[in-house]
Amino acid sequence: ALTASELRLRTVISSAPVVLFMLDAQGVFQLVEGHGLASLGLQPGELVGQSIFTLYADTPQVLVNARRALAGENVMSITHLRDNWFDTRYSPLYDAQGAVTGTIGVATNITAQKLAEQSRLESLRVQRDTLVREVHHRIKNNLQGVTGLLRQQSLTHPELRPILEQAIAQVHSVAIVHGLHSDRPRADIMLCDMLQAISRSLNEISRDFVPLHLDLAVVKSIQVAKDEAVPMAL
């Protein structure tokens, strides 16, 4: 009966995408089984006799989890190992006197679920960014329409031209900011792009055309905070 029970247990462990392991009080592997080992390029029992603190010295999360479990704490953690994600549970083992003698752990490979979730979140981000750019594009177009109306009024009422020209310049500057937002994949605005766009804008809307040349020399790109873009453009 014991042999049959052990066989059934090994069959389950070898078929499921899990890794079953046991550590002694020093963190040395006493048992390492499971089909999930294949995704790590390991064979059942391959790590037995080796210390988890040596094998995973470059993976701080694994070391922290092992130390917590060996200190008597039940630990649940999502761990990234060799392009795989594992949902790992650690449970301390005790002797008759209640002292921790090691820990047993079960790690389930959740890479497929993790990648699917990342893909879903990326799709949502793309949809959001597309919507934001479309909103900025429409605002820019509406502001350009307002600029055209103000220009028409300045021609109809020459006495208001100085005031209307100032309003045109301000509305045009705001339109530039929304235009830059609509052109960027993540709606980011870089300072040099803004300065160049404003330079081109001034050449376009100036009634007394005086060519404006902008010469920029920067070491690295400077991003403008979203809530500062319009005040800077104005």
Secondary structure, 3 states (H helix, E strand, C coil): CHHHHHHHHHHHHHHCCEEEEEEECCCEEEEEECHHHHHHCCCCCCCCCCEHHHHCCCCHHHHHHHHHHHCCCCEEEEEEECCEEEEEEEEEEECCCCCEEEEEEEEEECHHHHHHHHHHHHHHHHHHHHHHHHHHHHHHHHHHHHHHHHHHHHHHCHHHHHHHHHHHHHHHHHHHHHHHHHHCCCCCEEHHHHHHHHHHHHHHHCCCCCCCCCCCCCCCCCEECHHHHHHHHC
